[in-house]
Amino acid sequence: MYALMLNNVRAIYKDVCKNAQGQDEWINNIRCLQPTDLSVLHKYFNTLTVLGDFVVKNVKADDVVPWACCAWFTTFESVEASMHAMCDSRTGPATATYFMSLVRAVTSDAVDIACGKFSSRDLCNFHFKSGMKVLDSLPVPQLNYSVVVPLVGMIKLLDSKLTSDGEAAYA
């Protein structure tokens, strides 16, 4: 799944950075974001990192998918709402839609494969109420490392052998 996401990043890079139409579209949309807005977006990356850390440190390998997917959609949908709040009045709703489509383009293959019935915050609230209460109540301290750290931990959990009690034992 990680390879799918990296491949999608490469394709977006080509579309956005290597072709004139993609460059123009990027420039037209990036105008929405002000320097102060970056702290809002950093907050969401931090939130996703904190939620990912929680999953890696507290969830058994068999339970990673609902926890990770619901953490993702909780954060994704918050980012989407914030992008609309920041950009709709400045450049129109198409800007938030553009940026969120880039995020979807990177993550959709992996998320579609993995998440199934946990593919939105509403579905997580329906199928995973107790987990959502935990995710929603977690404190979010500022971390000094990337979301990649817990992502690698989740990949290791998903790629692990399980012991008889469901705990991960790395191959």
N, C-alpha and C positions, 0 to 999 in steps of 0.2 A: 504494500500500500504506500509505503514511503517512496518507493520508486515511481509509482503513479503520480504522486504529488510533485516530485522533482521533474518528471517529464512534463507535467502541466506548467510548471514554473518556466521551463525552457520555452515552451510554446508561447506563453504569454509574453515573455521577454522578446521573442521574435516579433510578435504582433505589435507590441507597444513601442519597442525601441528601434526596431529595424525597418519598419515600414512607415511611410510618410503619413498615411491616414491614422495609424495607431498613435504616432507621435502627436499629431494635431488633436486627436481625441483626448489623450493624456493631458496635454497642455490646457485645453479648454476646461477640463474637469478639475485639475489640480488647483485652479484658481480659487475654488471654494475654500480650501483649507488655509486657515490662518496659523501663524506660529503657535498661538495659544491652544489651538485645537489638537496639536500633536500630543500634549500632555493627556488629553482625554483618550486618545488612541493608545498611548503607552499604558494608561491605566487598565485598558481592556486586555492588552497583551499580558500585563502583570496578573490580572485576574485569572486568565486562562492558565498561566503558569502555576499559580497557587492551586487552582482546581486540579490541574494535572499532577502536581506534587502530592496532593491528597490521595488521588487515585493510586499512584505508584506506591505510596507508603502505607496505605490502609486497606486496599482492596485485593481480594484474592484473584488469581489469574482468571478463573472462570467468570468473574464478575466485572472484568475490565470494560467490556463493550458498553453495557448500559451506563456505567459511570462516566466513561470517557465521552461517549456520544452526547449524553445529557449535559456534561460540562461544556462541550463544544457548542451545542445549540443554545444554551443559556447565554454564553458569551457572544456568539454570533448575532443572535437576535437583539442583544443590547447594543452591539456595535452598529447594527443596521438602523436601529431607532435613533442613535446618536448622530449617525451620518445624515439622516434626514433632518434632524433638528439643527445641525450645523449648516447644511448645504441648501436645503429647500428654498430658504428666503434669499440666499446669495446667488445661486446659479440654477435653481430649479431642482425638482425631485429626480430628474434624470441623472444628476451627478452622483447622488447616493446609490442609485441603481447601478450606475457604471462601476463604482468602486466595489460594491458588494458582488457584482458579477465577476470581477477579477478574483475575489476571494473564493467564490463558488467554483470558478474555473480551476483553481488550484486544488481545492479540497473535494469536489463533488464525486470524483471516481472512488476515492477511498471511503468517503462518508456513505455513499450509496451502497457500497459493498458491505460495510461494517454495521451500519446503524439500524437499518430496517425499521422496526416498530418504535425506535427511539430517534426518529428523524426530524423532530421539532420539539420546541419547549412544551407545546401543548400535549404532544404524544408522550413526552417524558413525564409530565404532570399526571397523565392518565395511567400509564403503565409502570411508573417508577416513583410513586408519591413519596415514599419514605426516603429514597435517595435524593430526591429534589429538595426535600426539607433540609437535609444535611448540606447539600451544595449551596443552597440559598442562605444558610446560616453561618457559613465559614467566614472567619475573619480574613481580610485580604491585606496582609502586610506587604510593604514594598520589598521585592526581591531584587537581587543584583545579578541574576542570570536569566538566560533565554528560555522560552517555552520549549526549545529543543531538548533541554535536559530532561524534563518529565516525559516528553514524547519518546525519547530513546528508552527510558525506563519502562514505558508502556509496551513498546515493541519487544523489549526483553521479556516482559511478563507474558505477552501473547505467544512468544516463541519458546517458552520454557516447557520443561517437563513438569508435571504435577506430582507431588507426593501424595500419599494416601489421604492426607487431611486437606487437600486442595491448595496447599501452598506451592509457590513456584520453586523449582530447583533447576537452576540454569544448566543447560546442556554443556 
